């Protein structure tokens, strides 16, 4: 996903696929592109997803191994995240 700054918050748009425990987890650390190419353009955000507007869990994905943990798609549609939820500086 991509995150753009909007005042005292970020707006995250995009999707993640094959996320372990994505179907049941409600506290995420999301890597999102905030600027140019390469690893320096990626930032981490801490998100509590319960009742978070714009966030939704997609389908539960089937896999061959590790049946004990779920794997899912996650979607971010203009999810607003307070700037203080940026992990690090």
C-alpha positions as CSV (number, residue, x, y, z in Angstrom):
1,X,0.0,0.0,0.0
2,X,0.8,3.7,-0.2
3,X,0.5,6.2,2.6
4,X,0.3,10.0,2.0
5,X,0.6,12.7,4.7
6,X,-2.5,14.8,5.2
7,X,-1.9,17.2,8.1
8,X,-1.7,15.3,11.4
9,X,-2.6,12.0,9.8
10,X,-1.7,9.6,7.0
11,X,-4.1,8.1,4.5
12,X,-3.3,4.5,3.5
13,X,-4.6,3.0,0.2
14,X,-3.8,-0.4,-1.2
15,X,-3.9,-4.1,-0.4
16,X,-1.8,-6.9,1.2
17,X,-2.0,-10.5,0.2
18,X,-1.0,-13.8,1.9
19,X,-1.0,-12.2,5.4
20,X,-0.6,-14.8,8.2
21,X,-3.3,-14.3,10.9
22,X,-4.8,-11.5,8.8
23,X,-8.3,-13.0,9.2
24,X,-8.2,-13.0,13.0
25,X,-5.6,-10.3,13.9
26,X,-6.8,-6.9,15.0
27,X,-3.4,-5.2,15.7
28,X,-1.2,-4.8,12.7
29,X,2.1,-3.3,11.8
30,X,1.7,-2.2,8.1
31,X,4.6,-1.4,5.8
32,X,3.5,1.3,3.3
33,X,5.4,3.3,0.7
34,X,5.6,6.9,1.9
35,X,8.1,8.3,-0.6
36,X,10.6,7.4,-3.4
37,X,12.0,4.0,-4.4
38,X,13.9,1.6,-2.3
39,X,13.7,0.7,1.4
40,X,14.1,4.3,2.6
41,X,10.7,5.1,1.1
42,X,8.9,2.6,3.2
43,X,7.4,3.4,6.7
44,X,5.7,1.2,9.3
45,X,2.4,2.1,10.9
46,X,0.7,0.5,14.0
47,X,-3.0,0.0,13.3
48,X,-5.8,-1.3,15.5
49,X,-8.3,-2.5,13.0
50,X,-11.5,-3.1,15.0
51,X,-14.1,-0.7,13.6
52,X,-11.4,1.1,11.5
53,X,-13.2,2.9,8.6
54,X,-11.8,1.9,5.2
55,X,-10.2,-1.3,6.4
56,X,-11.5,-4.7,5.5
57,X,-10.4,-8.3,5.5
58,X,-10.9,-10.1,2.2
59,X,-11.2,-13.8,1.6
60,X,-9.5,-16.5,3.7
61,X,-6.9,-18.0,1.4
62,X,-6.3,-21.8,1.1
63,X,-2.8,-23.0,1.4
64,X,-0.9,-26.3,1.3
65,X,0.9,-26.2,4.7
66,X,0.5,-24.5,8.1
67,X,-3.2,-25.2,8.4
68,X,-3.2,-24.0,12.1
69,X,-2.8,-20.3,11.1
70,X,-5.1,-18.4,8.8
71,X,-3.9,-16.5,5.7
72,X,-6.0,-13.6,4.2
73,X,-6.1,-10.6,2.0
74,X,-6.2,-7.1,3.7
75,X,-7.6,-4.0,2.0
76,X,-7.0,-0.4,2.9
77,X,-9.4,2.1,1.3
78,X,-8.5,5.7,2.4
79,X,-7.7,4.5,5.9
80,X,-6.9,7.5,8.1
81,X,-4.1,6.9,10.6
82,X,-3.0,9.5,13.1
83,X,0.6,10.6,12.5
84,X,1.7,9.4,15.9
85,X,1.0,5.8,14.8
86,X,4.1,6.0,12.6
87,X,6.6,3.6,14.0
88,X,10.0,5.3,14.4
89,X,10.9,8.7,13.0
